């Protein structure tokens, strides 16, 4: 080992410890994920209440089916975004601060949330973001009215593009 100067040692120590600032991203990412899980769960609960009213009290609001489907898809979208935040928080923590011992001891956690490089984190986040975009697309398309053959062709082309994106996304894993 080389002899370091006093100032160099202090600077390098401070520089190394400055990586701990990412704990803010980890904490607020987790809080954001928790908030999204709660909001999505409340949305699903409200849908269950509406279905209960529909079944038991025969309360028939306008566009009932579209509202139920839209609400469920919206909740799935929020859940997926929460998962993005979870993966981000776990990955940033493992890359910059420390390995998570409990995750290493767990069968499920070690495979799903194990992040060994920034590229691996980007890859996992990218896959979930693509799923969020697909769900968002589905949510928007479900309420659209298609009146011309050209609009139907656009829909078919969009579905084909999504299918190809999923195919190439999963093909890259093997």
Phi, psi and omega in degrees: 000143178280156173277126178260152175284162182300312181294321178297317180296316179295314181297314181294323177295315179295319179297315180295318181288339180294341177298339182293349177297338179294348177301331176297316177297322180294311182296310183287332172296316178295317178297320176297319178297315179298316179300317180293321176298319179293312181298315179297321179293321176296319177300316179294319178301316179297324177294319178299319178298318178297318178295320177301313178299321181295315184283311187279312186262000180054036176278115186248086177289160179293141180057040184303308184296317179296321179294320179295312180297314179299319179294317179294316179296321177298320179294318178299319178301313179296319178299317180295320178295323176298321178295321176302314180296322177297311180300317178300312182297313179298315182296314179297318179299312182292326181285322189254336187247294185194155171293148180267110185299318181297326179290323180293328179280342183268140178293310185288313185296325183293332181271317186285315188253005179289124180235124183247347179206164178296325177296321178295320177297314179298321180297313180295317179296319181300319180295319179289323178297320176300319178296321176299317180295321178295316179295319178298319177299313180300318180299319181287320183290327185299332183260005182272149173255127179255118185248343181237156177300327179295321177296321177294324177294320176299318178298313180299318178297320178296317179296319177298317179298319178295318179298318178295320178299316178295319180299309182290329177296317181279333178293326180295340180288334189256000000 
